[in-house]
Amino acid sequence: MQNYYELLGVSRDASPRIVTIAYEGKRKALEKSGLPEAERLAEERALEKAHVTLSNPAKKAWYDKQLEGSPAEQPRDRKGLVAAVVVVLLLVAAGGWYSLERSSARERVRLEEQRIALEQEKIRNQAEIEKARLLDTQQARERGYDYRREAAQASRAERERRAEEYRRRYEENTAMRDQVGSRVLNTYDERERQMREDRERRLADEERRKALAEVERQKRFLAEREREEERIRTERHYRAQREAAEVQHREAVDAARRNPPR
């Protein structure tokens, strides 16, 4: 079954106006091709049939159904299906990669939280040990060892300083953990947003280029059509002048015959 879309060089969603423009362009190109008369007439009949079918919505719908059932279209449908499957697989792979990246980020955050928790547990254990030692020192001081009392006070001050240092480090580690987690999530969200914006920008640029190309093509076609119409009008004008001159000449000849000179 002949593919009228390929014959006219249009897509399946082309409007009747586009079909007509493509038909006229093909017809003019065929007239200038210099093909033999029989072959040119056959091509013109095929173009005419394609134009009549695709410019009529009812005939076009019937033709599309017949074309979809044609064996020549089945491999193309399979190719389209394969292409769709490939696209879906690529999207799934991209989603899997993104999920893996997010999982890795979450795993790093979880490991950092575990490390901080271990450090906190270590700090608490050291604090409890220091408290026990402080109690021992206080008991020894109560037994009347004055020289140990001063050492115990100094040791207690040092332990309190260390406990304060441990507490400060714990708070800093907690704040750092929160900042790291927030920074990681913000980084991946920003990367996802940039990827989405880049994809939308590329699609918009592609659509704009296609629209500009279509406008330029239609401009060229309309310009060629106007030149052809101007040529036809000029030829008609000259033909009308010749015909008028011929009519005047025949009238003059008839008048001379009817009234011969004496």
Stockholm file with secondary structure:
# STOCKHOLM 1.0

chainA/1-262         MQNYYELLGVSRDASPRIVTIAYEGKRKALEKSGLPEAERLAEERALEKAHVTLSNPAKKAWYDKQLEGSPAEQPRDRKGLVAAVVVVLLLVAAGGWYSLERSSARERVRLEEQRIALEQEKIRNQAEIEKARLLDTQQARERGYDYRREAAQASRAERERRAEEYRRRYEENTAMRDQVGSRVLNTYDERERQMREDRERRLADEERRKALAEVERQKRFLAEREREEERIRTERHYRAQREAAEVQHREAVDAARRNPPR
#=GR chainA/1-262 SS CCCHHHHHTCCTTCCHHHHHHHHHHHHHHHHTSCCCHHHHHHHHHHHHHHHHHHHSHHHHHHHHHHHHTSTTTHHHHHHHHHHHHHHHHHHHHHHHHHHHHHHHHHHHHHHHHHHHHHHHHHHHHHHHHHHHHHHHHHHHHHTTCHHHHHHHHHHHHHHHHHHHHHHHHHHHHHHHHHHHHHHHHHHHHHHHHHHHHHHHHHHHHHHHHHHHHHHHHHHHHHHHHHHHHHHHHHHHHHHHHHHHHHHHHHHHHHHHHHSCCC
#=GC SS_cons         CCCHHHHHTCCTTCCHHHHHHHHHHHHHHHHTSCCCHHHHHHHHHHHHHHHHHHHSHHHHHHHHHHHHTSTTTHHHHHHHHHHHHHHHHHHHHHHHHHHHHHHHHHHHHHHHHHHHHHHHHHHHHHHHHHHHHHHHHHHHHHTTCHHHHHHHHHHHHHHHHHHHHHHHHHHHHHHHHHHHHHHHHHHHHHHHHHHHHHHHHHHHHHHHHHHHHHHHHHHHHHHHHHHHHHHHHHHHHHHHHHHHHHHHHHHHHHHHHHSCCC
//
